[in-house]
Amino acid sequence: MENKLYVLVNKITGDALFEFDKNYNSRIIVGPYAVLKEMLINNENMPKNLIIVSEEEYFLSKKKNIKNQKNMDVKDKLCNEILEMIHNGLPKDLKNAIEFDSEKNDRNVNGFPSITRCIGNDDIKKNLWERFDAYEQYLKNKIAFNNDSQLLNDINSNIRHIKSAWQWYQKGNINKATEQIELLLEGYVSDDFFVTELKKAYGIKQIAGYNELKEEGFDYSEMEQHPITLYRGRISEKVLCHRKEMLHRPYKKYEKIPRQRFTCEGMPALYLSTTSYTSWLELGRPKEDFYVSVFVPDERGERLRILNLVIVEEIINGFYNVSIEGQNIRRKELQDKMISFWPLVMATSYKYLDSHEDKVEYVIPELVMRSLKKFGIDGVAYLSKHLEHDLQLQIGVNIAIPIYEEHLNQGYGAVSRYFKISKPEIYSEQAKESYAKCEGGSYINDIYYRQETSYQPSINLADGAQSYGNTVFAKFDNYMVNTELKYYDEED
């Protein structure tokens, strides 16, 4: 078992407490949790506003905001040397006690990435069942969870609902299959973290819309007030000029709708992404004829109720830390709910790396879409399965809104008029200088990339790895927001 050490951090500045040796060299104070806790209690000269944070968490937070990786490597090396020095000097029984205490408070879940990649001959059902078993066993073996019978029962119940839904679906009984997913969702739909209005959906705005979750000393006002900007792409050899050409597939009663992730047979849906880049990924990285429009929700659009499936390990692990949040009941409750909800996220996040026909990876996502209407939910937010890793979630969230019926015999759902839309424009690398004239506008750019105050994921393009804010896609996002926005039926 890995031995865990901690640092003292000023919760206002975010900096670790340093001490000086006899040669006046500074170093971070690192030690076991029990030792640092005793220092805080017994030393009256300790600075105020100190909290105890694991050294791993502290340096991870610093890595997100530091540019000089060499400097970070030096700090990592120093931390490892101090860890080894302190730990080797402790009696064995104290070491064991510290390790047990650390394990008891370690509520992290590791080893379960959200996207599972498969090839054509993989048996997804078998793979999913095995992952379910591994997930349950992992939590049963973890000291922080193995006595929490309610949490373990909730996980087991949700897994049983998913398995039962799959089996009913394979028998051709779609109604029974849908009922199983509805039973699972019943435990979450009344919690506004899992179902809330688009304007505060966690997958886009993170905790900015939740007062009880906000961190002290951080200004969330811009995140709350900035309009949401979403993008929709289309591949078309024909020139696209009109806003309505960027809406969902027109509603035709007998038309067969191709099977996709988060679709229902025969039912169109409006698919939107948080960046033009993610739309491009969803369409298979087209080299040409890639058209994009930006969709900005009006007041009705902002009130659309969205189911949140944007949950990854990093969110669960950073959400509630016993040593920091202490008795924050709401954060603990939400972390438990995310852990028990995770099997549904797992079951909706399979990606084949090659082409195939049966599309079994879409079974559970389809049933989720069929379940929304019962609860008055308008759509679902989920992570694109084409991302390279989970930490790209800031740029890679999709929204799927099912269209149950057409509006006023126009072929489009009523939701299509809940957004102001730009005219479609073809994306072009050659136009990057024009795009660059617009320095801001998109939600992703203004909140995550304009200021260097948060983790900024990079993406791999032909020119190599780049921070998304520096890409032509990001500049195109801003450019589109700064064009004229109208409702689709208000064409010039």
For each residue, the residues with C-beta under 8 A, 3 or more apart:
1: 99 103
2:
3: 83 87 95 98 99
4: 33 54 55 56 98 99 102 106
5: 30 31 32 54 55 79 82 83 86 87
6: 30 31 32 33 36 52 53 54 55 323
7: 16 17 28 29 30 36 52 53 54 55 58
8: 16 17 29 36 39 40 46 50 51 52 53
9: 14 15 16 17 50 51 52 53 58
10: 13 14 15 16 17 47 49 50
11: 14 49 50 51 216 217
12: 49 217
13: 10
14: 9 10 11 61
15: 9 10
16: 7 8 9 10 28 29 58
17: 7 8 9 10 28 29 47 50
18: 26 27 28 29
19: 26 27 29
20: 24 25 26 27
21: 24 25 27
22:
23:
24: 20 21
25: 20 21
26: 18 19 20
27: 18 19 20 21 78 82
28: 7 16 17 18 55 75 78 79 82
29: 7 8 16 17 18 19 36
30: 5 6 7 55 79 82 83 86
31: 5 6 35 36 39 86
32: 5 6 35 36 86 87 90 94 98
33: 4 6 36 37 52 98 101 102 105 323
34: 37 38 94 97 98 101
35: 31 32 38 39 86
36: 6 7 8 29 31 32 33 39 40 52
37: 33 34 40 41 52
38: 34 35 41 42
39: 8 31 35 36 42 43 46
40: 8 36 37 43 46 50 52
41: 37 38
42: 38 39
43: 39 40 46
44:
45:
46: 8 39 40 43 50
47: 10 17 50
48:
49: 10 11 12
50: 8 9 10 11 17 40 46 47
51: 8 9 11 323 324
52: 6 7 8 9 33 36 37 40 323 324
53: 6 7 8 9 57 58 321 323 324
54: 4 5 6 7 57 58 323
55: 4 5 6 7 28 30 58 59 79 83
56: 4 59 60
57: 53 54 60 61 318 321
58: 7 9 16 53 54 55 61 62
59: 55 56 62 63 72 75 76 79
60: 56 57 63 64
61: 14 57 58 64 65
62: 58 59 65 66 72 75
63: 59 60 66 72
64: 60 61 454 455
65: 61 62 452 453 454 455
66: 62 63 69 71 72
67:
68: 71 72
69: 66 72 73
70: 73 74
71: 66 68 74 75
72: 59 62 63 66 68 69 75 76
73: 69 70 76 77
74: 70 71 77 78
75: 28 59 62 71 72 78 79
76: 59 72 73 79 80
77: 73 74 80 81
78: 27 28 74 75 81 82
79: 5 28 30 55 59 75 76 82 83
80: 76 77 83 84
81: 77 78 84 85
82: 5 27 28 30 78 79 85 86
83: 3 5 30 55 79 80 86 87
84: 80 81 87 88
85: 81 82 88 89
86: 5 30 31 32 35 82 83 89 90
87: 3 5 32 83 84 90 95
88: 84 85
89: 85 86
90: 32 86 87 94 95 98
91: 94 95
92: 95 96
93: 96 97
94: 32 34 90 91 97 98
95: 3 87 90 91 92 98 99
96: 92 93 99 100
97: 34 93 94 100 101
98: 3 4 32 33 34 90 94 95 101 102
99: 1 3 4 95 96 102 103
100: 96 97 103 104 143
101: 33 34 97 98 104 105
102: 4 33 98 99 105 106
103: 1 99 100 106 142 143 144
104: 100 101 143 144
105: 33 101 102 144 321 322 323
106: 4 102 103 142 143 144
107: 144 145 317 320 321 322 335
108: 313 316 317
109: 112 138 139 313 316 317 339 342
110: 313 317
111: 134 138
112: 109 131 134 135 138 313 342 346
113: 116 312 313 389 390
114: 311 312 313 345 346 349 383 390
115: 349 350 351 383 385 387 390
116: 113 127 128 131 346 349 350 351
117: 351 352 353
118: 122 124 127 350 351 352 353 361
119: 122 352 353 354
120: 352 354 355 356
121:
122: 118 119 127 352
123: 126 127
124: 118 127 128 350 360 361
125: 128 129 166 360
126: 123 129 130
127: 116 118 122 123 124 130 131 350
128: 116 124 125 131 132 346 347 350
129: 125 126 132 133 163
130: 126 127 133 134
131: 112 116 127 128 134 135 346
132: 128 129 135 136 159 162 163 343 346
133: 129 130 136 137
134: 111 112 130 131 137 138
135: 112 131 132 138 139 155 159 342 343 346
136: 132 133 139 140 152 155 156 159
137: 133 134 140 141
138: 109 111 112 134 135 141 142
139: 109 135 136 142 145 146 151 152 155 339
140: 136 137 145 146 152
141: 137 138 146
142: 103 106 138 139 145 146
143: 100 103 104 106 146
144: 103 104 105 106 107
145: 107 139 140 142 148 151 152 339
146: 139 140 141 142 143 152
147:
148: 145 151 152 336
149: 152 153
150: 153 154
151: 139 145 148 154 155 336 339 340
152: 136 139 140 145 146 148 149 155 156
153: 149 150 156 157
154: 150 151 157 158 187 336 340
155: 135 136 139 151 152 158 159 339 340 342 343
156: 136 152 153 159 160
157: 153 154 160 161 184
158: 154 155 161 162 184 340 341 343 344
159: 132 135 136 155 156 162 163 343
160: 156 157 163 164
161: 157 158 164 165 180 181 183 184
162: 132 158 159 165 166 180 181 184 343 344 347 364
163: 129 132 159 160 166 167
164: 160 161 167 168 177 180
165: 161 162 168 169 177 178 180 181 363 364 367
166: 125 162 163 169 170 177 363 364
167: 163 164 170 171 177
168: 164 165 171 173 174 176 177 180
169: 165 166 172 173 174 177 363 367
170: 166 167
171: 167 168 176
172: 169
173: 168 169 176 177
174: 168 169 177 178 367 370
175: 178 179
176: 168 171 173 179 180
177: 164 165 166 167 168 169 173 174 180 181 367
178: 165 174 175 181 182 367 370 371
179: 175 176 182 183
180: 161 162 164 165 168 176 177 183 184 367
181: 161 162 165 177 178 184 185 344 364 367 368 370 371
182: 178 179 185 186 371 374 375
183: 161 179 180 186
184: 157 158 161 162 180 181 187 188 344
185: 181 182 188 189 307 368 371 375
186: 182 183 189
187: 154 184 340
188: 184 185 191 194 195 337 341
189: 185 186 194 195 307 375 377
190: 195
191: 188 194 195 334 337
192: 195 196 210
193: 196 202 210 308 334 337
194: 188 189 191 307 308 337 341
195: 188 189 190 191 192 305 306 307 308 375 377
196: 192 193 200 201 202 209 305 306 308
197: 200 201 302 303 304 305 306
198: 201 204 228 297 301 302 303 304 305 306 379 399
199: 205 209 228 297 302 303
200: 196 197 205 208 209 210 224
201: 196 197 198 204 205 209 306 308 381
202: 193 196 205 206 207 209 210 308 310 381
203: 306 308 309 310 381 382 383 393 397 399
204: 198 201 228 274 381 397 443
205: 199 200 201 202 208 209 223 224 228
206: 202 223
207: 202 210 213 214 215 220
208: 200 205 214 220 223 224
209: 196 199 200 201 202 205 224
210: 192 193 200 202 207 213 214
211: 214
212: 330
213: 207 210 330 331 334
214: 207 208 210 211 218 220
215: 207 218
216: 11
217: 11 12
218: 214 215
219: 222
220: 207 208 214 223 224
221: 224 225
222: 219 225 226 446 447
223: 205 206 208 220 226 447
224: 200 205 208 209 220 221
225: 221 222
226: 222 223 443 446 447
227: 296 297 443
228: 198 199 204 205 296 297 302 443
229: 274 294 295 296 441 442 443 444 477 481
230: 272 273 274 294 295 296 297 399 419
231: 272 273 274 275 276 278 279 292 293 294 295 477 480
232: 246 270 271 272 273 279 292 293 295
233: 273 276 279 280 282 283 290 291 292
234: 240 245 246 283 290 291 292 424
235: 283 286 289 290 291
236: 239 240 245 289 291
237: 289
238:
239: 236
240: 234 236 245 246 291 424 426
241: 245 423 424
242: 245 423 424 488 491
243: 246 247 293 421 422 423 424 486 487 488 491
244: 247 412 416 488 489 491
245: 234 236 240 241 242 424
246: 232 234 240 243 291 293 421 424 488
247: 243 244 250 270 412 416 488
248: 268 269 270 271 403 412 413 416
249: 255 257 268
250: 247 268 406 411 412
251: 268 403 405 406 411 412 413
252: 255 411
253:
254:
255: 249 252 266
256: 265 266
257: 249 263 264 265 266 267 268
258: 263
259: 263 265 359 362 366
260: 263 362
261: 348 361 362 365 382 385
262: 269 348 362 365 366 368 369 380 382 398 400
263: 257 258 259 260 267 269 362 365 366 369 400 402
264: 257 267 269 366 369 370 402
265: 256 257 259 366
266: 255 256 257
267: 257 263 264 369 402 403 404
268: 248 249 250 251 257 402 403 413
269: 248 262 263 264 369 400 401 402 403
270: 232 247 248 379 399 400 401 403 413 415 416
271: 232 248 282 398 399 400 401
272: 230 231 232 295 398 399 401
273: 230 231 232 233 276 278 279 282 384 396 397 398 399
274: 204 229 230 231 278 394 395 396 397 398 443 444
275: 231 278 279 395 396 442 444 468 473 474 477
276: 231 233 273 279 280 292 427 473 476 477 480
277: 280 281 395 459 468 471 473 474
278: 231 273 274 275 281 282 384 386 387 395 396 397 398
279: 231 232 233 273 275 276 282 283 292
280: 233 276 277 283 285 286 290 427 473
281: 277 278 284 285 384 386 387 396
282: 233 271 273 278 279 384 386 398
283: 233 234 235 279 280 286 290
284: 281
285: 280 281
286: 235 280 283 289 290
287:
288:
289: 235 236 237 286 426
290: 233 234 235 280 283 286 426 427
291: 233 234 235 236 240 246 424 425 426 427
292: 231 232 233 234 276 279 424 425 426 427 476 480
293: 231 232 243 246 421 422 423 424 425 480
294: 229 230 231 421 422 442 477 480 481 483 485
295: 229 230 231 232 272 419 420 421
296: 227 228 229 230 301 419 420 421 481 485
297: 198 199 227 228 230 300 301 302 304 418 419
298: 301 302 418 419 420
299: 302 303
300: 297 303 304 418
301: 198 296 297 298 304 415 418 419
302: 197 198 199 228 297 298 299
303: 197 198 199 299 300
304: 197 198 297 300 301 378 379 401 415 418
305: 195 196 197 198 376 377 378 379
306: 195 196 197 198 201 203 377 378 379 380 381 399
307: 185 189 194 195 368 372 377 379 380 381
308: 193 194 195 196 201 202 203 311 381
309: 203 344 345 348 368 380 381 382 383
310: 202 203 315 381 382 383 393 397
311: 114 308 315 316 338 341 342 345
312: 113 114 315 316 383 390 391 393
313: 108 109 110 112 113 114 316 317 390
314: 317 318 390 391
315: 310 311 312 318 319 338
316: 108 109 311 312 313 319 335 338 339 342
317: 107 108 109 110 313 314
318: 57 314 315 321
319: 315 316 331 334 335 338
320: 107 325 328 331 332 334 335
321: 53 57 105 107 318 324 325
322: 105 107 325 326
323: 6 33 51 52 53 54 105 326
324: 51 52 53 321
325: 320 321 322 328 331 332
326: 322 323
327:
328: 320 325 331 332
329: 332 333
330: 212 213 333 334
331: 213 319 320 325 328 334 335
332: 320 325 328 329 335 336
333: 329 330 336 337
334: 191 193 213 319 320 330 331 337 338
335: 107 316 319 320 331 332 338 339
336: 148 151 154 332 333 339 340
337: 188 191 193 194 333 334 340 341
338: 311 315 316 319 334 335 341 342
339: 109 139 145 151 155 316 335 336 342
340: 151 154 155 158 187 336 337 343
341: 158 188 194 311 337 338 344 345
342: 109 112 135 155 311 316 338 339 345 346
343: 132 135 155 158 159 162 340 346 347
344: 158 162 181 184 309 341 347 348 364 368
345: 114 309 311 341 342 348 349
346: 112 114 116 128 131 132 135 342 343 349
347: 128 162 343 344 350 364
348: 261 262 309 344 345 364 365 368 382
349: 114 115 116 345 346 382 383 385
350: 115 116 118 124 127 128 347 361 385
351: 115 116 117 118 361 385 386
352: 117 118 119 120 122 355 356 361
353: 117 118 119
354: 119 120
355: 120 352
356: 120 352 359
357:
358:
359: 259 356 362
360: 124 125 363
361: 118 124 261 350 351 352 365
362: 259 260 261 262 263 359 365 366
363: 165 166 169 360 366 367
364: 162 165 166 181 344 347 348 367 368
365: 261 262 263 348 361 362 368 369 382
366: 259 262 263 264 265 362 363 369 370
367: 165 169 174 177 178 180 181 363 364 370 371
368: 181 185 262 307 309 344 348 364 365 371 372 380
369: 262 263 264 267 269 365 366 372 380 400 402
370: 174 178 181 264 366 367 373
371: 178 181 182 185 367 368 374 375
372: 307 368 369 375 377 378 379 380 402
373: 370 376 377 402 404
374: 182 371
375: 182 185 189 195 371 372
376: 305 373
377: 189 195 305 306 307 372 373 380
378: 304 305 306 372 401 415
379: 198 270 304 305 306 307 372 399 400 401 402
380: 262 306 307 309 368 369 372 377 399 400
381: 201 202 203 204 306 307 308 309 310 397 398 399
382: 203 261 262 309 310 348 349 365 397 398 400
383: 114 115 203 309 310 312 349 387 390 393 396 397 398
384: 273 278 281 282 387 396 397 398
385: 115 261 349 350 351
386: 278 281 282 351 396
387: 115 278 281 383 384 390 392 393 396
388: 392 459 460
389: 113 392
390: 113 114 115 312 313 314 383 387 393
391: 312 314 455 457
392: 387 388 389 395 396 457 459
393: 203 310 312 383 387 390 396 397 457
394: 274 397 444 448 454 455 456 457
395: 274 275 277 278 392 444 457 459 468
396: 273 274 275 278 281 383 384 386 387 392 393
397: 203 204 273 274 278 310 381 382 383 384 393 394
398: 262 271 272 273 274 278 282 381 382 383 384
399: 198 203 230 270 271 272 273 306 379 380 381
400: 262 263 269 270 271 369 379 380 382
401: 269 270 271 272 304 378 379 413 415
402: 263 264 267 268 269 369 372 373 379
403: 248 251 267 268 269 270 406 412 413 415
404: 267 373 413
405: 251 413
406: 250 251 403 409 410 411 412 413
407: 410 412 413 414 416 417
408:
409: 406
410: 406 407 489
411: 250 251 252 406
412: 244 247 248 250 251 403 406 407 416 417 488
413: 248 251 268 270 401 403 404 405 406 407 416
414: 407 417 418
415: 270 301 304 378 401 403 418 419
416: 244 247 248 270 407 412 413 419 488
417: 407 412 414 487 488 489
418: 297 298 300 301 304 414 415
419: 230 295 296 297 298 301 415 416 487
420: 295 296 298 485 486 487
421: 243 246 293 294 295 296 485 486 487 488
422: 243 293 294 425 480 481 483 484 485
423: 241 242 243 293 483 484
424: 234 240 241 242 243 245 246 291 292 293
425: 291 292 293 422 480 483
426: 240 289 290 291 292
427: 276 280 290 291 292 473 476
428: 431 432
429: 432 472
430:
431: 428 434 435
432: 428 429 435 436 472 475
433: 436 437
434: 431 437 479
435: 431 432 438 472 475 476 478 479
436: 432 433 475
437: 433 434 479
438: 435 441 475 478 479 481 482
439: 478
440: 445 446 450 478
441: 229 438 445 446 477 478 479 480 481 482
442: 229 275 294 445 446 474 477 478 480 481
443: 204 226 227 228 229 274 446 447
444: 229 274 275 394 395 447 448 449 468 474 477
445: 440 441 442 448 449 450 469 474 477 478
446: 222 226 440 441 442 443 449 450
447: 222 223 226 443 444 450 454
448: 394 444 445 454 456 469
449: 444 445 446 456 467 468 469 474
450: 440 445 446 447 469
451:
452: 65 456
453: 65
454: 64 65 394 447 448
455: 64 65 391 394
456: 394 448 449 452 467 468 469
457: 391 392 393 394 395 467 468
458: 465 466 467 468
459: 277 388 392 395 465 466 468 471
460: 388 464 465
461: 464 465 466 471
462:
463: 466
464: 460 461
465: 458 459 460 461
466: 458 459 461 463 470 471
467: 449 456 457 458 470 471
468: 275 277 395 444 449 456 457 458 459 471 473 474
469: 445 448 449 450 456 474
470: 466 467 474
471: 277 459 461 466 467 468 474 475
472: 429 432 435 475 476
473: 275 276 277 280 427 468 476 477
474: 275 277 442 444 445 449 468 469 470 471 477 478
475: 432 435 436 438 471 472 478 479
476: 276 292 427 435 472 473 479 480
477: 229 231 275 276 294 441 442 444 445 473 474 480 481
478: 435 438 439 440 441 442 445 474 475 481 482
479: 434 435 437 438 441 475 476 482 483
480: 231 276 292 293 294 422 425 441 442 476 477 483
481: 229 294 296 422 438 441 442 477 478
482: 438 441 478 479
483: 294 422 423 425 479 480
484: 422 423
485: 294 296 420 421 422
486: 243 420 421 490 491
487: 243 417 419 420 421 490
488: 242 243 244 246 247 412 416 417 421 491
489: 244 410 417
490: 486 487
491: 242 243 244 486 488
492:
